[in-house]
């Protein structure tokens, strides 16, 4: 009986394992190759897709200063200098003009941003063009006629 249960469990777990049949927008995190560094996630919520872009723009060195109060016999309470990474995040739903094509053609979409850090006036609407060619995703995002983001991304697995 134990062996039947074990064999049944192995067959079931093999059926649930990840599919390796091809690349998908939503099963990878995309990272830019140039500066500033960008991270892009397409999140599929079975009915709509969300686009999450994080831009790491600058690093500041934070020094607590020469007049920090120190507690006797408790050096762990003294603040230490650190690097503070400045980042901007935009999150919103996207609507593709048609299904995403993997053959290098341009894929147009509308991006309705409903969450942002740092705070901006919301909601915002952007338009974008994405294309996939030779293992790289090219993403350009415009607000009106102004180019906001232009990036070449490579996929990395995030889980």
C-alpha positions as CSV (number, residue, x, y, z in Angstrom):
1,X,0.0,0.0,0.0
2,X,2.9,2.4,0.8
3,X,4.5,1.8,-2.6
4,X,1.2,2.5,-4.4
5,X,0.8,5.7,-2.6
6,X,4.4,6.7,-3.3
7,X,4.1,5.8,-7.0
8,X,0.8,7.8,-7.2
9,X,2.4,10.8,-5.5
10,X,5.4,10.7,-7.9
11,X,3.2,10.5,-11.0
12,X,1.0,13.4,-9.7
13,X,4.0,15.6,-8.9
14,X,5.5,14.9,-12.3
15,X,2.3,16.1,-13.9
16,X,2.3,19.3,-11.9
17,X,5.9,20.3,-12.5
18,X,6.7,23.4,-14.6
19,X,6.3,23.2,-18.3
20,X,9.5,23.7,-20.3
21,X,7.8,24.2,-23.6
22,X,8.8,27.8,-24.2
23,X,9.2,31.4,-23.0
24,X,6.4,33.4,-21.6
25,X,6.1,37.0,-20.7
26,X,4.8,36.2,-17.2
27,X,7.1,33.4,-16.0
28,X,10.3,35.4,-16.0
29,X,11.5,38.7,-14.7
30,X,13.1,41.0,-17.3
31,X,16.2,43.0,-16.5
32,X,17.7,45.8,-18.6
33,X,21.2,45.7,-20.0
34,X,22.0,49.4,-19.9
35,X,21.8,52.2,-17.4
36,X,19.7,53.1,-15.5
37,X,18.9,49.5,-14.4
38,X,15.3,48.5,-14.9
39,X,13.3,45.4,-13.7
40,X,10.1,44.5,-15.6
41,X,7.5,42.0,-14.6
42,X,4.4,41.0,-16.5
43,X,1.9,39.5,-14.0
44,X,-0.9,37.4,-15.5
45,X,-4.0,37.6,-13.3
46,X,-6.3,35.4,-15.6
47,X,-8.3,38.1,-17.2
48,X,-5.9,41.0,-17.2
49,X,-2.1,41.5,-17.2
50,X,-0.3,43.9,-15.0
51,X,3.0,45.6,-15.8
52,X,5.4,46.4,-13.0
53,X,8.5,48.5,-13.8
54,X,11.2,49.3,-11.2
55,X,13.9,51.8,-12.2
56,X,17.1,52.1,-10.0
57,X,18.3,55.6,-10.8
58,X,20.9,56.6,-8.3
59,X,22.7,55.6,-5.1
60,X,23.3,58.1,-2.2
61,X,25.7,57.6,0.6
62,X,24.0,58.3,4.0
63,X,26.3,59.2,6.9
64,X,24.6,59.6,10.3
65,X,26.8,62.5,11.0
66,X,29.5,63.5,13.6
67,X,27.0,64.3,16.4
68,X,25.4,60.9,16.8
69,X,24.6,60.1,20.4
70,X,26.2,56.9,21.5
71,X,24.8,54.7,24.4
72,X,27.5,53.4,26.7
73,X,28.0,49.6,26.4
74,X,25.6,49.3,23.5
75,X,27.5,50.0,20.2
76,X,24.9,48.2,18.2
77,X,22.5,51.2,18.7
78,X,24.9,53.5,17.0
79,X,23.8,54.2,13.4
80,X,26.2,53.0,10.7
81,X,26.7,54.7,7.3
82,X,24.9,53.0,4.4
83,X,24.1,53.3,0.7
84,X,20.5,54.3,-0.2
85,X,19.3,53.2,-3.6
86,X,16.8,55.6,-5.3
87,X,14.2,53.7,-7.2
88,X,10.9,54.5,-8.9
89,X,8.1,51.9,-9.3
90,X,5.1,52.1,-11.7
91,X,2.4,49.4,-11.7
92,X,-0.7,49.1,-13.8
93,X,-2.9,47.1,-16.1
94,X,-2.0,46.7,-19.7
95,X,-4.3,46.1,-22.6
96,X,-2.7,44.5,-25.8
97,X,-4.0,45.6,-29.2
98,X,-3.8,41.9,-30.1
99,X,-2.2,38.8,-28.7
100,X,1.6,39.0,-28.1
101,X,3.6,37.8,-31.0
102,X,7.0,36.2,-30.4
103,X,8.3,36.6,-34.0
104,X,9.9,40.0,-33.7
105,X,6.8,42.0,-34.7
106,X,5.8,45.1,-32.7
107,X,3.1,44.5,-30.1
108,X,1.3,47.7,-29.1
109,X,-0.4,48.2,-25.7
110,X,-2.0,50.8,-23.4
111,X,-0.7,50.9,-19.8
112,X,-3.1,52.3,-17.2
113,X,-1.0,53.0,-14.1
114,X,-2.8,52.9,-10.8
115,X,0.1,52.6,-8.3
116,X,3.4,54.4,-8.2
117,X,6.3,55.1,-5.8
118,X,7.1,57.9,-5.4
119,X,3.6,59.3,-5.4
120,X,2.4,60.8,-8.7
121,X,-1.0,62.0,-9.7
122,X,-3.0,58.9,-10.7
123,X,-4.3,57.4,-12.8
124,X,-1.9,57.9,-15.7
125,X,-2.1,56.4,-19.2
126,X,0.9,55.4,-21.2
127,X,1.2,53.7,-24.6
128,X,3.9,51.1,-25.3
129,X,5.5,49.0,-27.9
130,X,7.1,45.6,-27.1
131,X,8.9,43.2,-29.4
132,X,10.9,40.0,-28.8
133,X,13.8,39.1,-31.0
134,X,16.9,36.9,-30.5
135,X,16.3,36.4,-26.8
136,X,15.8,40.0,-26.0
137,X,12.6,42.0,-25.2
138,X,12.6,45.6,-26.5
139,X,10.2,47.8,-24.6
140,X,9.4,51.5,-25.4
141,X,6.9,53.4,-23.3
142,X,5.5,56.8,-24.2
143,X,3.3,59.4,-22.5
144,X,1.7,61.3,-25.3
145,X,4.6,62.0,-27.8
146,X,7.3,62.0,-25.1
147,X,9.4,58.8,-24.8
148,X,9.5,57.8,-21.1
149,X,11.3,54.4,-21.2
150,X,13.4,52.7,-23.9
151,X,15.0,49.5,-22.8
152,X,16.4,46.2,-24.0
153,X,15.6,43.5,-21.5
154,X,16.9,40.0,-21.0
155,X,15.0,37.3,-19.1
156,X,16.0,35.8,-15.7
157,X,14.0,33.3,-13.7
158,X,12.7,34.8,-10.5
159,X,11.5,31.7,-8.6
